[in-house]
Amino acid sequence: MLAGSFTFVLHSHMPYVLDHGESPNGADWLYEAAAETYVPLLDTCHRLIDEGISPQITLGLTPILCEQLADHRFRHRFPRYLARIRDQAAVDAQTFTALGDHALANVAQNWVHRYDKLITTFRSSYGGDLIAAFRQLQEAGYIEIIASSATHGYSPLLLDDDSVRRQVSVGVGAHERHFGRRPRGYWLPECAYRPAGAWVPPQTGATEWGSARERLGVDDVLAENGIVYFFAETRGYETPYMSSFGSRLDAIAAMGEPKAATDANPSPYSAHMVASRTGTSGCVQVFFRDPATGLQVWSGESGYPSSEWYLDFHKRQPGDGSMGLRYWRVTGRDGEKEPYDHCAAERQTRRNARHFASIVTSTLRREKPSGDGIICATYDTELFGHWWHEGADFLYHAIRELHRRGAVRRVTCGGYLATPQPASIPITLPEGSWGAGGKHAVWLNAKTEWVWELIYSAETRAQHLRKICREGDRFLMQAERELLLLEASDWPFLISTDGAADYAALRLRHHNLDFHALADIIELRARGHEPTVSNWKALAASERRDHIFTRHAKTFRAAKT
């Protein structure tokens, strides 16, 4: 009997960086992810397909990432980035050869060949269109592509239901345009969820938005947009309801503590209907992130990437106008590191893949002996190739090993739901995220309270603008885009973790200023003033720079209010 089902769930995301800086912060983030993760992932899928193995990956591509990969600026500039890195590798090869270090010179030559191949693959194999390449895999039934919020807005903390609805509806609309079909699955940004009920906005120094109000659950908004399933952290299944801000959410705390599950024998290795408090129970199902396979792969301390044979992420050869390339393997945090050995790393990847396949099989047999369970091994896609250089090869060998053993059915989440499943009583999910303690503190804390003041002020003003401005107006549409970019969860995350905090703060202030400048023009027009030449130039500059969702005017209007 089969042990059960399995799928890799990969969440691919990049904040909007085109024309907002290059290196070290900006567009190079996107180019680097495409070179090290997205193109290698496509190559991995085709490598498996050529061997008669269907990858059956559940792949999340956020709308804002898709907008950038489809943008003519990316398609034109990406090959130039690849050529720049290739040329840097060639210079490094000459340097190492002159120093008599032939081991590192060989690694540098491998980089030269790798980037030459990337240029050819991007242009010839995929025609410069990565979105089309992923779409073709889905149309052939090899993968399932799922959606997410438009700009990765942090749903539980947005001020009003209309903001959540716009993030979801614009995201779903963009997904449908890029992939030719409505999405069934959805990745909640940061796995952040809030159930329906009373809610008090966090106190950020202002009073106009501080009163309690009834809010929809995030699952309610997903159901409105035809979403069938989403993902949550396992702790969302195991822990009781939590108040994420303590005394600052007294109204939420007063709601009581609903049970984490009402099923007599709940299992995180099954899909469950979400028991919404607004009557949409049974409309949306939830899958849970599997901790056993998760920790084994993503942990840099004890997981596979910590192997001494893998490429060290941190030590780099200084580059000319770039972060530089990596030539050393993981050989301790201190002291000299050994040169990278691709053949040794390949052997280690195969060993890890065999171990991973064993974990998947044994976990399913232990946790769901009935054979009808599923493991959702969920990760950020960028782990495979960017953070963990050998990650794409690991995916190939792991899927190949699971196929060879035949004990586990590989299936996408949509494919799993399409098969008969045992009856499951709906469960009630707590508020939370993947952040520390399952709370929101990574995105709202002393460092980031000012961020939410900007967002709440802009959300409030946007409600007024929609009442005084006709639908489809260019000034309003661009103000909506700037608001969506302002709401991105990436900015408070980068500030909280000190990862490019200055860049994130600059982006926040930039989108905030652009939003309010456009709002000022809209309000002047509402009072009978015609836009000046300067106003039109400002609009055109904003449209050129923040060129997102330009074919989605109807989705802004479609968001229910």
C-alpha positions as CSV (number, residue, x, y, z in Angstrom):
1,M,0.0,0.0,0.0
2,L,1.2,3.5,-0.8
3,A,2.5,5.4,2.3
4,G,0.6,8.5,1.2
5,S,1.1,11.6,-1.0
6,F,3.8,14.2,-1.2
7,T,4.5,17.6,-2.9
8,F,7.1,20.2,-2.8
9,V,5.4,23.6,-2.2
10,L,7.7,26.4,-3.4
11,H,6.9,30.0,-2.7
12,S,8.6,32.4,-5.1
13,H,8.7,36.1,-4.3
14,M,10.6,39.3,-4.9
15,P,9.6,42.8,-3.9
16,Y,9.3,45.3,-6.7
17,V,12.9,46.4,-7.5
18,L,13.0,47.3,-11.2
19,D,14.2,50.9,-11.6
20,H,14.6,51.2,-7.8
21,G,18.4,50.7,-7.5
22,E,20.7,48.1,-8.9
23,S,23.5,46.9,-6.6
24,P,23.9,46.0,-3.8
25,N,20.2,46.7,-3.2
26,G,17.7,46.7,-6.0
27,A,17.3,45.0,-9.4
28,D,20.3,42.8,-8.8
29,W,18.2,40.9,-6.2
30,L,15.8,39.9,-9.0
31,Y,18.6,39.1,-11.5
32,E,20.4,37.0,-8.9
33,A,17.3,35.0,-8.0
34,A,16.5,34.4,-11.7
35,A,20.0,33.2,-12.4
36,E,20.4,31.1,-9.3
37,T,16.9,29.8,-8.7
38,Y,14.2,30.4,-11.3
39,V,16.1,29.3,-14.5
40,P,17.7,26.3,-12.7
41,L,14.2,25.3,-11.4
42,L,12.9,25.3,-15.0
43,D,16.0,23.3,-16.0
44,T,15.3,20.8,-13.2
45,C,11.7,20.3,-14.3
46,H,12.7,19.6,-17.9
47,R,15.5,17.3,-16.8
48,L,13.0,15.2,-14.9
49,I,10.5,15.3,-17.7
50,D,13.1,14.2,-20.2
51,E,13.5,11.1,-18.0
52,G,9.8,10.4,-17.9
53,I,9.3,11.8,-14.4
54,S,6.6,14.4,-13.8
55,P,7.8,17.0,-11.1
56,Q,4.4,17.6,-9.6
57,I,5.6,20.7,-7.8
58,T,3.1,23.1,-6.3
59,L,4.7,26.4,-7.3
60,G,3.8,29.8,-5.9
61,L,4.8,32.8,-8.1
62,T,3.7,36.0,-6.5
63,P,2.0,38.5,-8.8
64,I,4.6,41.2,-8.2
65,L,7.3,38.8,-9.1
66,C,5.4,37.8,-12.3
67,E,5.0,41.4,-13.2
68,Q,8.8,41.9,-13.1
69,L,9.7,38.7,-14.9
70,A,7.3,39.6,-17.7
71,D,8.5,43.2,-17.9
72,H,10.5,44.2,-20.9
73,R,13.1,45.9,-18.7
74,F,13.9,42.5,-17.0
75,R,14.0,40.6,-20.3
76,H,16.4,43.2,-21.8
77,R,18.7,43.7,-18.7
78,F,18.9,40.1,-17.4
79,P,21.3,38.9,-20.1
80,R,23.5,41.9,-19.5
81,Y,23.7,41.0,-15.8
82,L,24.6,37.4,-16.7
83,A,27.3,38.6,-19.0
84,R,28.7,40.9,-16.3
85,I,29.0,38.0,-13.8
86,R,30.5,35.7,-16.5
87,D,33.1,38.4,-17.3
88,Q,33.9,38.7,-13.5
89,A,34.4,35.0,-13.3
90,A,36.8,35.1,-16.2
91,V,38.8,37.8,-14.5
92,D,38.8,35.7,-11.3
93,A,40.1,32.7,-13.3
94,Q,43.0,34.7,-14.6
95,T,43.8,36.1,-11.1
96,F,43.8,32.6,-9.5
97,T,45.9,31.2,-12.3
98,A,48.5,34.0,-11.9
99,L,48.6,33.2,-8.2
100,G,49.1,29.5,-9.0
101,D,45.9,28.5,-7.3
102,H,44.6,26.0,-9.9
103,A,41.8,24.6,-7.8
104,L,40.1,28.0,-7.5
105,A,40.9,28.7,-11.1
106,N,39.0,25.6,-12.1
107,V,36.0,26.7,-10.0
108,A,36.1,30.1,-11.7
109,Q,36.1,28.4,-15.1
110,N,33.0,26.4,-14.0
111,W,31.3,29.8,-13.2
112,V,32.2,31.0,-16.7
113,H,30.6,28.0,-18.3
114,R,27.6,28.2,-16.0
115,Y,26.8,31.8,-16.9
116,D,27.4,31.2,-20.6
117,K,24.9,28.4,-20.5
118,L,22.4,30.6,-18.6
119,I,22.6,33.2,-21.3
120,T,21.9,30.6,-24.0
121,T,19.2,28.9,-22.0
122,F,17.4,32.1,-21.2
123,R,17.4,33.3,-24.8
124,S,17.1,30.1,-26.7
125,S,15.3,27.5,-24.5
126,Y,12.9,29.9,-22.8
127,G,12.8,32.7,-25.4
128,G,13.5,35.3,-22.8
129,D,10.1,34.6,-21.2
130,L,10.3,32.8,-17.9
131,I,6.5,33.3,-17.3
132,A,5.7,31.5,-20.5
133,A,8.1,28.7,-19.6
134,F,6.4,28.1,-16.3
135,R,2.9,28.4,-17.9
136,Q,3.8,25.7,-20.4
137,L,4.8,23.3,-17.6
138,Q,1.4,23.9,-15.9
139,E,-0.6,23.5,-19.1
140,A,1.2,20.1,-19.7
141,G,0.2,19.0,-16.2
142,Y,3.7,18.8,-14.7
143,I,3.3,21.5,-12.1
144,E,0.5,23.6,-10.5
145,I,1.0,27.3,-10.1
146,I,-0.7,29.1,-7.2
147,A,-1.3,32.8,-6.5
148,S,-0.6,35.2,-3.7
149,S,-1.4,38.8,-2.8
150,A,-0.6,41.5,-5.3
151,T,2.5,43.0,-3.6
152,H,2.8,40.5,-0.7
153,G,0.8,42.8,1.7
154,Y,0.6,41.5,5.3
155,S,-3.1,40.7,5.4
156,P,-3.8,40.6,9.2
157,L,-2.4,44.1,9.8
158,L,-4.0,46.0,6.9
159,L,-6.4,48.5,8.2
160,D,-9.6,47.5,6.4
161,D,-11.2,44.6,4.6
162,D,-11.2,46.6,1.3
163,S,-7.4,46.7,1.4
164,V,-7.2,43.0,1.9
165,R,-9.7,42.5,-0.9
166,R,-7.7,44.6,-3.3
167,Q,-4.5,42.8,-2.5
168,V,-6.2,39.5,-3.2
169,S,-8.4,40.5,-6.2
170,V,-5.5,42.3,-8.0
171,G,-3.2,39.3,-7.3
172,V,-5.7,36.8,-8.6
173,G,-6.4,39.0,-11.7
174,A,-2.7,39.3,-12.5
175,H,-2.3,35.5,-12.0
176,E,-5.1,34.8,-14.4
177,R,-3.6,37.1,-17.1
178,H,-0.1,35.6,-16.7
179,F,-1.2,32.0,-16.7
180,G,-4.5,31.9,-18.5
181,R,-6.5,30.4,-15.7
182,R,-7.9,31.2,-12.3
183,P,-5.7,29.9,-9.5
184,R,-7.1,27.3,-7.1
185,G,-4.3,27.6,-4.5
186,Y,-3.0,30.6,-2.6
187,W,0.1,31.4,-0.5
188,L,-0.7,33.9,2.2
189,P,2.2,36.3,2.5
190,E,4.3,35.3,5.5
191,C,1.7,32.6,6.2
192,A,-0.1,35.4,8.0
193,Y,-3.7,34.7,8.8
194,R,-6.5,36.4,10.8
195,P,-9.9,34.9,11.5
196,A,-13.1,36.9,11.3
197,G,-14.3,38.9,14.3
198,A,-13.6,42.0,16.3
199,W,-10.3,43.7,15.6
200,V,-8.4,46.7,17.0
201,P,-5.7,48.2,14.9
202,P,-2.4,48.3,16.7
203,Q,-1.8,51.7,18.4
204,T,0.6,53.6,16.3
205,G,0.2,57.1,17.9
206,A,-2.9,58.1,16.0
207,T,-6.5,57.8,17.1
208,E,-8.6,58.0,13.9
209,W,-8.2,54.3,13.2
210,G,-7.9,53.0,16.8
211,S,-11.5,51.9,17.4
212,A,-12.6,48.2,17.4
213,R,-14.4,47.0,14.3
214,E,-15.7,43.7,12.9
215,R,-13.4,42.2,10.2
216,L,-13.7,39.4,7.7
217,G,-11.3,36.5,8.1
218,V,-8.6,36.2,5.5
219,D,-10.2,32.9,4.4
220,D,-13.5,34.8,3.7
221,V,-11.7,37.1,1.2
222,L,-10.0,34.1,-0.4
223,A,-13.4,32.4,-0.8
224,E,-14.8,35.5,-2.5
225,N,-12.1,35.2,-5.1
226,G,-12.7,31.5,-5.8
227,I,-9.6,30.2,-4.0
228,V,-9.9,26.6,-3.0
229,Y,-7.0,26.1,-0.6
230,F,-4.1,27.9,1.2
231,F,-1.3,27.1,3.6
232,A,-0.7,27.7,7.3
233,E,2.1,27.1,9.8
234,T,1.8,23.8,11.7
235,R,1.6,25.8,15.0
236,G,-1.6,27.2,13.7
237,Y,-3.0,23.7,14.1
238,E,-1.4,22.9,17.4
239,T,-1.7,26.1,19.4
240,P,-4.8,27.8,20.9
241,Y,-5.9,31.2,19.8
242,M,-3.4,33.9,20.6
243,S,-3.6,37.6,21.0
244,S,-0.7,38.9,18.9
245,F,-0.3,42.3,20.6
246,G,-1.3,41.5,24.2
247,S,-3.2,44.3,25.8
248,R,-3.2,46.3,22.5
249,L,-5.8,43.9,21.2
250,D,-8.1,43.7,24.1
251,A,-11.1,43.4,21.8
252,I,-9.7,40.3,20.1
253,A,-8.8,38.8,23.4
254,A,-12.4,39.2,24.5
255,M,-13.5,36.9,21.8
256,G,-12.4,33.9,23.8
257,E,-10.2,31.0,22.8
258,P,-11.7,28.8,20.1
259,K,-10.3,25.3,19.9
260,A,-7.5,24.9,17.4
261,A,-9.4,22.0,15.9
262,T,-12.8,20.3,16.4
263,D,-11.9,17.1,14.6
264,A,-11.7,14.2,17.0
265,N,-8.4,13.0,15.5
266,P,-6.9,16.0,13.7
267,S,-3.8,15.5,11.6
268,P,-1.6,18.1,10.0
269,Y,-1.0,15.6,7.3
270,S,-4.4,16.1,5.8
271,A,-6.3,19.0,4.2
272,H,-9.0,20.5,6.4
273,M,-11.9,22.8,5.7
274,V,-11.6,26.1,7.5
275,A,-14.6,26.9,9.8
276,S,-15.1,30.5,9.0
277,R,-17.2,32.7,11.5
278,T,-18.9,34.4,8.6
279,G,-20.7,31.4,7.2
280,T,-18.3,30.4,4.4
281,S,-17.3,27.2,6.2
282,G,-16.5,24.5,3.7
283,C,-15.4,26.9,1.0
284,V,-11.7,27.0,1.6
285,Q,-9.3,24.2,2.7
286,V,-6.0,24.5,4.5
287,F,-2.7,22.5,4.2
288,F,-0.1,22.6,6.9
289,R,3.6,23.1,6.6
290,D,5.4,19.9,7.6
291,P,8.1,20.5,10.2
292,A,9.9,17.2,9.8
293,T,10.9,17.8,6.2
294,G,11.1,21.5,6.6
295,L,13.8,21.7,9.3
296,Q,15.8,19.0,7.6
297,V,16.2,21.2,4.4
298,W,16.2,24.8,5.4
299,S,18.1,24.8,8.7
300,G,21.6,26.3,8.1
301,E,22.7,24.9,11.4
302,S,21.6,21.2,11.2
303,G,20.0,20.8,7.8
304,Y,21.4,19.6,4.5
305,P,22.9,23.0,3.5
306,S,25.3,22.9,6.5
307,S,27.2,20.0,4.9
308,E,31.0,20.8,4.6
309,W,30.9,19.8,0.9
310,Y,28.5,22.5,-0.1
311,L,29.3,25.9,-1.5
312,D,29.7,28.5,1.3
313,F,27.2,31.3,0.9
314,H,29.0,34.0,2.8
315,K,32.6,34.0,1.6
316,R,33.0,35.7,-1.7
317,Q,35.8,36.9,-4.0
318,P,35.5,40.7,-4.2
319,G,33.9,41.7,-7.5
320,D,33.9,44.8,-9.7
321,G,30.6,46.4,-9.2
322,S,29.0,43.2,-7.9
323,M,28.9,41.2,-4.6
324,G,31.5,38.8,-6.1
325,L,31.4,35.0,-6.7
326,R,31.8,32.2,-4.3
327,Y,34.7,29.7,-4.5
328,W,34.9,27.9,-1.2
329,R,33.0,25.2,0.5
330,V,31.4,25.1,4.0
331,T,34.5,24.2,6.1
332,G,33.9,26.0,9.4
333,R,32.9,29.5,10.4
334,D,36.5,30.5,11.3
335,G,39.8,30.1,9.5
336,E,40.6,29.3,5.9
337,K,38.0,27.5,3.8
338,E,38.7,24.8,1.4
339,P,38.1,25.2,-2.4
340,Y,34.8,24.0,-3.7
341,D,34.6,20.6,-5.2
342,H,31.6,20.2,-7.5
343,C,31.9,16.4,-7.7
344,A,32.0,16.0,-3.9
345,A,29.0,18.3,-3.6
346,E,27.1,16.2,-6.2
347,R,27.7,13.0,-4.2
348,Q,26.5,14.7,-1.0
349,T,23.4,15.9,-2.8
350,R,22.5,12.3,-3.7
351,R,23.0,11.2,-0.1
352,N,20.8,13.9,1.2
353,A,18.1,13.1,-1.4
354,R,18.0,9.4,-0.3
355,H,17.8,10.5,3.3
356,F,15.0,12.9,2.5
357,A,13.0,10.3,0.6
358,S,13.3,8.0,3.7
359,I,12.0,10.7,6.0
360,V,9.0,11.4,3.8
361,T,8.0,7.7,3.6
362,S,8.6,7.0,7.3
363,T,6.7,10.1,8.4
364,L,3.7,9.3,6.4
365,R,3.6,5.7,7.6
366,R,3.9,6.8,11.2
367,E,1.5,9.8,11.1
368,K,-1.1,8.6,8.6
369,P,-1.0,4.7,8.5
370,S,-4.2,4.8,6.5
371,G,-2.2,5.9,3.5
372,D,-4.4,8.9,2.7
373,G,-2.2,11.6,4.1
374,I,-0.1,14.2,2.4
375,I,3.2,15.9,3.3
376,C,3.5,19.5,2.0
377,A,7.2,20.3,2.1
378,T,7.0,24.1,1.9
379,Y,10.0,26.4,1.3
380,D,10.9,29.7,-0.2
381,T,11.9,28.8,-3.8
382,E,15.0,31.0,-3.4
383,L,16.5,28.5,-1.0
384,F,17.1,26.2,-3.9
385,G,20.0,27.6,-5.8
386,H,20.4,31.0,-4.3
387,W,20.9,30.4,-0.5
388,W,21.7,26.8,-1.1
389,H,23.8,26.5,-4.3
390,E,23.1,22.8,-4.7
391,G,19.4,23.1,-3.9
392,A,18.1,22.7,-7.5
393,D,20.1,19.5,-7.9
394,F,18.7,18.3,-4.6
395,L,15.2,18.8,-5.9
396,Y,16.0,16.8,-8.9
397,H,17.5,13.9,-7.0
398,A,14.8,13.9,-4.3
399,I,12.0,13.8,-6.8
400,R,13.8,11.2,-8.8
401,E,14.4,9.1,-5.6
402,L,10.8,9.3,-4.5
403,H,9.8,8.2,-8.1
404,R,12.2,5.3,-8.0
405,R,11.1,4.0,-4.6
406,G,7.4,4.2,-5.6
407,A,6.1,4.2,-2.0
408,V,4.8,7.8,-2.1
409,R,2.4,9.3,-4.6
410,R,3.8,12.6,-5.9
411,V,1.0,15.1,-6.5
412,T,0.2,18.8,-6.5
413,C,-2.1,20.1,-3.8
414,G,-4.8,20.6,-6.4
415,G,-4.3,17.1,-7.6
416,Y,-4.6,15.7,-4.1
417,L,-7.9,17.5,-3.5
418,A,-9.2,16.1,-6.8
419,T,-9.0,12.6,-5.3
420,P,-11.6,11.2,-2.8
421,Q,-10.6,12.2,0.7
422,P,-11.9,11.0,4.1
423,A,-14.5,13.3,5.7
424,S,-12.9,15.9,8.0
425,I,-14.7,18.2,10.4
426,P,-13.9,21.9,9.7
427,I,-11.2,23.4,12.0
428,T,-10.8,26.9,13.4
429,L,-7.4,28.5,12.9
430,P,-5.8,31.0,15.2
431,E,-4.3,34.3,14.2
432,G,-0.7,34.1,13.4
433,S,2.2,33.8,10.9
434,W,5.5,32.0,10.4
435,G,7.2,34.6,12.5
436,A,8.7,34.1,16.0
437,G,6.2,32.6,18.3
438,G,3.6,32.5,15.5
439,K,3.0,36.2,16.1
440,H,3.3,39.4,14.0
441,A,6.3,41.0,15.9
442,V,8.6,40.6,12.9
443,W,6.5,43.1,11.0
444,L,5.1,45.3,13.8
445,N,7.5,46.3,16.6
446,A,9.2,49.4,17.9
447,K,11.3,49.7,14.8
448,T,8.4,49.5,12.4
449,E,5.4,51.3,14.1
450,W,6.1,54.3,11.9
451,V,5.6,52.1,8.8
452,W,2.1,51.2,9.8
453,E,1.3,54.9,10.5
454,L,2.2,55.6,6.8
455,I,0.1,52.6,5.6
456,Y,-3.0,53.4,7.7
457,S,-2.9,57.0,6.7
458,A,-2.7,56.1,3.0
459,E,-5.4,53.5,3.3
460,T,-7.7,56.0,4.9
461,R,-7.1,58.6,2.3
462,A,-7.5,56.1,-0.5
463,Q,-11.1,55.4,0.7
464,H,-11.9,59.1,0.3
465,L,-10.2,59.3,-3.2
466,R,-12.4,56.4,-4.5
467,K,-15.5,58.4,-3.6
468,I,-14.5,61.6,-5.3
469,C,-12.8,60.2,-8.4
470,R,-14.3,58.3,-11.3
471,E,-13.2,54.7,-11.9
472,G,-10.4,54.2,-14.3
473,D,-8.9,57.7,-13.8
474,R,-5.1,57.5,-14.5
475,F,-4.2,59.5,-11.4
476,L,-6.4,57.2,-9.2
477,M,-5.1,54.1,-10.8
478,Q,-1.5,55.1,-10.2
479,A,-2.2,56.1,-6.6
480,E,-3.7,52.6,-6.1
481,R,-0.4,51.1,-7.4
482,E,1.7,53.2,-5.1
483,L,-0.6,52.1,-2.2
484,L,-0.1,48.5,-3.1
485,L,3.7,48.9,-3.2
486,L,3.6,50.8,0.2
487,E,1.7,47.8,1.7
488,A,4.4,45.2,0.8
489,S,5.4,43.1,3.8
490,D,9.0,43.2,2.6
491,W,9.7,46.7,3.9
492,P,9.0,46.1,7.6
493,F,10.6,42.7,7.4
494,L,13.9,44.2,6.1
495,I,13.8,46.9,8.7
496,S,13.2,44.5,11.6
497,T,15.9,42.1,10.5
498,D,18.4,44.8,9.6
499,G,18.5,43.4,6.1
500,A,18.8,46.4,3.8
501,A,16.9,48.5,6.4
502,D,17.9,51.8,4.9
503,Y,16.8,50.7,1.4
504,A,13.4,49.5,2.8
505,A,12.9,52.8,4.6
506,L,13.8,54.7,1.4
507,R,11.3,52.7,-0.6
508,L,8.5,53.3,2.0
509,R,9.0,57.0,2.0
510,H,9.2,57.1,-1.8
511,H,5.9,55.2,-2.4
512,N,4.3,57.2,0.4
513,L,5.3,60.5,-1.1
514,D,4.2,59.5,-4.6
515,F,0.8,58.3,-3.3
516,H,0.1,61.5,-1.5
517,A,1.3,63.7,-4.4
518,L,-1.1,61.9,-6.7
519,A,-3.9,62.2,-4.0
520,D,-3.3,66.0,-3.8
521,I,-3.9,66.2,-7.6
522,I,-7.0,64.1,-7.4
523,E,-8.5,66.3,-4.7
524,L,-7.6,69.5,-6.6
525,R,-9.4,68.1,-9.7
526,A,-12.4,67.2,-7.5
527,R,-12.6,70.9,-6.6
528,G,-12.6,71.9,-10.3
529,H,-8.9,72.6,-10.9
530,E,-7.3,71.2,-14.1
531,P,-4.0,69.3,-13.8
532,T,-0.9,71.3,-14.7
533,V,1.8,70.2,-17.1
534,S,3.9,69.5,-14.0
535,N,1.1,67.2,-12.7
536,W,1.0,65.2,-15.9
537,K,4.7,64.9,-15.9
538,A,4.7,63.6,-12.4
539,L,2.1,61.0,-13.2
540,A,4.0,59.9,-16.3
541,A,7.2,59.5,-14.3
542,S,5.4,57.4,-11.6
543,E,3.8,55.2,-14.3
544,R,7.1,54.6,-16.0
545,R,8.9,53.7,-12.8
546,D,6.2,51.8,-11.0
547,H,4.9,50.0,-14.0
548,I,2.8,47.2,-12.4
549,F,-0.6,45.7,-13.0
550,T,-1.1,48.1,-15.9
551,R,-3.6,45.7,-17.5
552,H,-5.6,45.3,-14.4
553,A,-7.7,48.4,-14.2
554,K,-10.8,46.3,-13.8
555,T,-9.4,44.4,-10.9
556,F,-9.1,47.6,-8.9
557,R,-12.8,48.4,-9.6
558,A,-13.8,44.7,-9.0
559,A,-12.6,44.8,-5.3
560,K,-15.8,44.8,-3.2
561,T,-16.3,47.7,-0.8
